[in-house]
């Protein structure tokens, strides 16, 4: 049921505070399904799971009760707090498949870890990992790098699963030579792990989970979106961060960016080692020059939300307000950090426009200009990670037939040289054909096994009362926020303007890829927000985001306590005209004028 324009005007007039009105207060929301709340239970069985749990093609390799304490998520110092819980490890579907050099004796299996709290909330969460998967990160229930150590799902009483998605070797793309490994990575590992995880939970607690949730950022965000598309009957809530909805296209776009930077490398530059290539690419646009662009964007766009605060909330309006040629000086002599050369402007403009095929049609979407372009995370993803990570991925995992590299070790000279040469020589027409191609040996293209396959209605998710919260940084250099905006607008159109009843998109101004940048990128209530929406019907109108003390990209003139409301698209955080500029309470969510 649609609201009249008069009703909408009244609601917007009332929703002027920080949190505003919950969508459940509107007439349309009252008729929507609210799923019953989860009920707690206690752990009944841990050690016995090692020998007594049985599920098809599954082996439990360990089960151990561990005391409360801190857990390092991925061995790199990202710490989360955990209560007493049972740690279970295992693997599913062992088989031999195609590996390096075409050998048919590569061992594949879907490895997993589950963490089952002694005092269980009755909820289960699938923690989808980023990148190429290939390793089992600790199943703490992590969403983004920016969530505080005590805000994880495990700490909130969820049973959590993590997996390697069916192959070993983080960053090694050889598994793309095996079609089953490809589709496990794309979506089938989730389909196989989900019923097993719920059965294991039943063995541990005496009942299956009352409510099931799915979360992830980057490729993990894509996993969450794909689960909402393919498995909406098995999960009740989806938390999505910076999703790579069309990841094969986005990966090709990264290589297109490498080609643009390559045009700026002086002729005769030696590119005979990993360090030489990295230095040459990084020299094409310096951090000082990126700051120049970011500052020019701020000058044109900072006031669009009513506050000169170094943040751009009205991203879409900014694209009309900023012009690279007009607003950034063109060098008349040598580069000195106060200008860009004409060639630099062409290259950067092409990158922001996105890759084009020979007929002029776009292969991926554009990237918006934003203040976060001056952050180190933006440059590192665009200029180095692009070819060191995406070249082998496009060639071997996303192209059909796959192209095998002789060396996937991009930390060494041979591997990175091969990756760089593949990137700069890739034809965009051929790349587009390869990511959409199928053969008898590879019957699903990468745009089929990785992407959403055109889903926009989400009838299963919508009608059963499941919910989705999507967050995306406006300065993401890997997966363009414009792609996510396009997705949300298509979903809203397919649901006659009612997408907000079951799915909400929140843009995070200035944030790079899953965190970082000049942004309030810490969102500690997000798990509570999705649970409240699913189980109590309390839809979030605004979500409070805070500055993060460990974020080295924060401007010096920001308060360490800065907070902002994240607003459901298309609303933007708008300054109320008075009050502390560092406080979310001084901003409200409004439709841009």
N, C-alpha and C positions, 0 to 999 in steps of 0.2 A: 504494500500500500504506500503510495507516494504522498508526501506532505504537500500542502498548498504552499505557494510562495509566501503567503501571509504567515503561516505557521513557521516556516523556515526563518523568516525575518524575526519573529518573536523569540525563537530558540537562540538565534545568533546574538540577539540583543542581551539575552540573559547570560549567555556563556562568555562572560568577559573576564572572569577570574582565571587563576593559573590553571586549575584543573578543568573548569568549565562544566559542561553537562556530560554525563555518561550517555552514550547512544541508547542505552536501555531505558532512558527516560522518555524517549520519543515513542509515538504511537506505533511506528513501524516495527520497532525493536521488541515491543511487548508480545508480539505474536511469534517470535522466533524461539526455536528449541534451545533450552538450557539443559545441559547434561548434568546428571546427578554428581554431587561432590564425591571425591574419593574418601574412603574410610581407612584408617590406619590398621596395621597389623604388626606382629613381632616375628623376627626371624626364628624359624623352627629347625632349620637344617642348613648346615654349612659344610662341614667336613664330609658328610655322607653324600654330597652331590658328586664327589669324585668318582665313586663307584656305583651309585644307585640311580643317577639320572640317565635316562635313555631318550634319544631323539634320533631320527633318521640321519645317517651320514654325519653324525656328530660325536666327537670325543672330548670329554672334559679332561684337561691335562693337570689341573691343580684347583684346589678349593681350600681357602685358609681364612680364618677369622683374624682381623688385624685391629689393633687399638686405635682410638681416635688420635688424630695428628695431622700434620701437613703432608701434602702430596705434590711432587713436582710433575706437572702435567705431561711434559714432553722431554724432560731431561735437560732443559735449558733455563731453569730457574723460574718458571712460571708456576707459582705456588698457590694451591687451593687448600682450604681447611676441610677436613672430613671427620664425621663421627665414627664410632666403632662400626665395622662393616665386614662382610664376607667378600673376598676377592676370588673370582672364578675365572679361569682361563680355559680356552678350548679352541677347537678348529672344526670346520665343516667341509664336506665335499672334497676330500683329497683326490687328486687326479694328476695325470701327466698331460702336458700340453706343449705348445710351441714356445721355444725360448730363443736365446741368442744364437745367431748364425743358423736359424731355422731348425735347430735340434728339437726333437719331439720328446725329450726326456725331462723337460722342465717341470719341477714339482709345483703345483698350485694347490692352495687350500685357503679357505676363508677363516682367518684367525680372528679371535675376538677376546675381549675382556669384559666381565660384568662385575659391578660393585653393588652389593646388596646391603643396605644399612640395617643394623639390628632393629632399630625403631623406624619402621617403614611407613610412609605416608599413604601407601596404596597407589602410588603413581610410578609410571615407568617412562624413561626418556631414552631415545636413540640419539647419541652424540655423533653427528656426522663430522668427519674430519676434512681438512682442506687439502689443496694441492692435488697431487696424484694419488692420495692415500698411500698405500704401500707400507704402513707401519701401524701398530696398535698403540695409540696414545692412551694415557690413563683415563679410565672411564669416570671422570669426576663430574660430568655434566656441564662442561664449559661451553659458552656461547661465543663470546668474542674475547680478544686479549684484554679488553678494557674493563671487564667485569671484576669486581673486587673478590678477594680470595675467599670470603665467607658467603658469596652470593651464588655459588654453584649449586646445581641440582642435587648432587649427592649430599651436600651439607643441609639441604632442605628436605631430606628424607626420601628422595627419588631413588629407585633402582635404575642403574644406568648401564648401557652397553656402548662399547666402542669396537671398531674393527679395522682391518687393513683393506677391506673391500675386495679381497680375493687375490691379492698378489703382494709379494715382498719387494722391498727396495724403494724407499722414498726418493723420488726424483729420477728413477731409472725407468725408461719408457719401453723396455723390451717386451713387456706384457702386451703391448699393442699388436704384436705379431700373432696373438692367440685370440680368436674371436670371443670365446667364452670368457676370457679374462677381461676383455673390453666391456662386454655387457654386464658382467658382475660389477665392474667399476661404475658403469653408468647407472644401473638401477637394480639388477637382479640380486646382489648381495643383500640389499635391504629386504627384498621379498623372502629370502631364505632365512635371514637372521631373525626377522620379526616374530614368526610363530615359535621358533626355538626359544627366544628370549622370554616370551610370555609363559611358555611351558616350564622353563627353568625357574621363573619367579613363582609359579604355582608349587613347584617342588620345594622351594625354599620357605614359602610363607603359608602354604595351604590354600591359596587362592590366586587367581590371575589378577593382573592390575585392573583397578576400576577405571582409571584414566591413563591414556598413553599420549606422550608428547614427542616431538621431533625438533631438533635444533642444529644449527650449524651456520658458519660464515664462509664466504668465498665459495670454493667447490662444495663445502659443507652446506652453504646456503642454497646452492643448486640442488644438492641431495634433498634438502628439506622441501624445496619447491616441487621437485619430481615426486617425492612421496605424497605431497598434497594433491598431485595430479593422478598418480597411479594407485596410491594406497590410502585414500581418504577414508575408507571404511575401517581401517585398522588403527588410525591415529586421530586424536581429538583436538590437538593444538599444535601449531607449527610456528616456530620462531626462525625467522630467516634474516641473515645478515649479508649485505653486499653480494647478492647471488649472481653466479655466472649462468644465467638462464640459457644463453646461447654460447656456451663456453668454446666450442670449436671456432665459431666466428670471431669471438673475442681474442682467442689465441692467434688467429691469422692477423687480426688487427694489430696485435703487439709486434708481429714481424713486419708488418707494413710500416710501423713506426721506426723500426730499426733501419729500414730502407731509406726513410726520410733523413734520419741522422747521418746515414752513410754518404748522402749527397754533400754533406758539409765537411767531411774529412778531406783535408788537403791532398791533392794528387801526390803520389810518391811516398805517402806515409807507410812505414813498415807495419804490417799487421801479421807478424810471424810468431806471436806468443799471446797467451791469455792476457797478460798484463798490458801488452801493447794495444790489443783490441779494446780492452776496457778503458784505458787511458784515452785512446783516440775518440771513442764515442762520447765519453764524459766531457771531453774538451769542446765538443760541438756546441753545447749550450751549458754554461757554467751556472753554479748555484746563485751567483750574483745576478745573472741574467734572468733566471727563473724568478728571483725576488722582484726584479724590475717588472715583470709581467704581472705577478701577484699584486704588487702595489698599485699598478695601473688598474687592475680589476677592482680592487677595493675602492679606489678613488671614484670610479664610475658607479659602483653598486652598493657601497656600504650603507647609504642612507635610504635605500629602497624599503626597508622595514621600519623606518622611523628612528633608528639608533645608529650612531657612528661608533661602533664597538668592535670593529675588526672582523665582523662575521656577516656573511651574506645569507640571509634566510630566504629571500625571494630569488631563488636560482633561475627560474624561467625568465623573469623580467630582466635579470642581469645579462642574459644572452642578447637581448635587444639593446641594452644600454652600453655594452662594451664592444669596441671594434679594435682588433689587434693592429691594423694598419694605422688607424687614426690616433689611438690612445697610447701607443708605445713608439718612442722616437726611432727613426731609421738612421743607422750610422752613415755619416758622410765621410768618415775616415776609419781609423782603426777601432776595433772593439775595446771599450773601456768600462763596460758595466752599466753605462747610462743609455744604451741603445741596443737595438738588434739590427743585424744586417738584413738586407732584402732577402737573401737566401735563407737566413734563419726564420724569417717571418713566413716564407713559403712553406718550409719544412714543418714548422710548428702548426701553421694553419691547416696543412694537410692532415697532420696527426689528429688535431681536434675535430676535423670534419669526418674522419674515419676512412677506411680503405674503400677505394672505388675500383670497379671492374672496368674493362676496356670500353664498354658501352655507356659508362658514366653512372651506372646504378651502384648504390651502396652495398657493400658486403657486410658491414656492421654499422651501428649507429654512430652519431657524433658524441663527443665528450664536451661537457660544458666548461667554459672558463670559470675559474673559481680561485679564491685566495689560497687554497691548499696546494695549488701548483708550485708554490714556493717552498713546500715542505720536502724534506729529504726522501720521504717515502714515495712521493710522486716521481721524482727523477730516477730513483733506483729501480723502480718497476719498469718505467718506460725505456730506460737507457741500457740496463745491464740484464736484469732478470728476464727481460723480453726475449733475448736470444739464448741466454743460458738455460732457461727453463722451457720456453714455448717452442723452440725450433724442433727439438726431438719429439715433443708431444704432438705437434702438428704433423710431423713426418710419419711417426710410427703408430701413434694411438688414434689420431683423428683422420688420417688419410686412408682411402681405400682405392687400390691396394696400398698396404703400408710400405714406407721407405725405411729400411734399417740403417742405422748409423753404425760405423765401425767402432765408435767410442762414445759412450753416453756420459763419460766423466767430464763434465764441463768445468771442473776445478783445475784440470790440467790443460796443457797447451793443445794437444791433438783434439780432444773433445770439444773445447770451446771454439777452436778455429773451424772445425767442421760445422758446428751449430751456427756460427756467424755467417759462414759462406752459404749455408742453406737458406738462412733468413734473407740475406741481401739478394739472392738470386731467385727467390720464390715468385712465380707469376700469380697474380691475384685471380685471374680467370681459372687457372689450373687448380689453385688452392680451393676455390669455391666449388669446383666440380668434385674434387677429391673428398671434401667433407660431406658431400651429399651423395656420393657414389656407393653402390653395393655390388658385390660379386657373389658367386655361389659359395665361396669360402667365407665371405663376410656379408651375410644377408641383411644386416642392419647398418645403415650409415651412422657416422658419429652424430649427425644432427638428429638422428632418431634415438640412439641409445643415451645421448647426453642431455637433450633438450626437452622442452615441454610439449612438443608435437602439436602446437597450436591451441592447446587447451585454454579456454577463456571463461567458460560458464561455471565450472566447479560445482555442478549440481549435487554430486554425492556429498562433498564437504559441506556445502551450504545447507542442504536439506536435513542432514543428521545433527546439525548443531555444532560442528567443528569450526575452529577459528584459526586465522592466520595473522601474524604480525610481522611485517617486513620493515627492516631498517637498512638504509643505504646512505653511505657517505657521499656528499656531492663532489668531493675531489678524489674519487676512486679512479686511479689511472689504469686499472685492469679491466673491470667490468663497469661500463658506463652507467651512471645513474639514470641517464636518459632511456636506456633499455628497460630498466625497471619501471620508470614512469610510463613508458609506452605500454608495457604489460598491464599495469594497473588500470590505465585508461581503457584498454581493450576489455578487461574483466568488468569494469563498471558499465561499459556500453552493452556487453553481453547480458548483464543483469539489470538492464533498464534503470541505471543510476543508483542501484542499491548495493553495490559491492561493499560499502562500508559496514553493512550488517554482518559480514563474516570475514572481511579482509581489510586491514588498514596498513597504509604505507606511510612511513615516517622518514623524511629526509634529514640527514645529520650534517649541518653546514660545516664546511671546511675539512671534514674527516676524509682521510685517505682510505686505503684498503683494509677494512675491518679494524680500524683504529689509527691513531696518530693524526698529524696535521694540526693546524690551529683550530681546535674543536673542543667542545664539551662532549667527550667521547665515552664517558663512563656511565653506564645505564644499569644500575644495580637492582632495580625493581622489576626488570623485564620479565623474569620468570614468574613472579607474583602476578604481574599484569595479565599474562596469558592464562594463568590458572583462574584468576578472578573472572575473566571473560568467559571461559569455557564452562566453569562449574558454578558460577553465581550470576552469570549474565551481566556482569559489570564491565562494560566496554570502556577502554581507556580513551579519553578525549585528548589528553596531553600526557606525555611521559617526561619526567624530569631527568635531564642529563647533566652531569657535573664535570668540571675540569678534573684532570687526573694528574696528581703530583709527579708521577714518573714520566709524563709526556714531555719530552725535551723540545717539542715544537711549539709550546705555548709562548705567545708574545710576552715580553717582560712587563708590559703595562696591564696585564690581566691579573685579577685577584686569583689566588690559589683556590678560592672558594666559589669561583664563577659557576653559575648554573643557568640553564635555559630549558624552556619547555620544547620538546619535540612535538610537532603538530601533525595530525593526520592530513595527508595530502587531499585536497589542494591548499589547505590552510597553511599559513606561515606564522612563525613567532614574530609578533609586532609589539614594539615598545608602546606602553600605555601613555607615555608623555611625561611621566613623573616616576620617582622612586629610584632605588638603587640599581644602577646599570649592570651590576654584577649578579643580581638576583633574578631567578626565574619568576618570582612573584611580581616583577615589574613588567612582565610580558604576557600577552594573551594570544590565543590562536585565532586568526582572522583570515577570511577570504581576501586575497589581494585585490585592491581596487584597480 
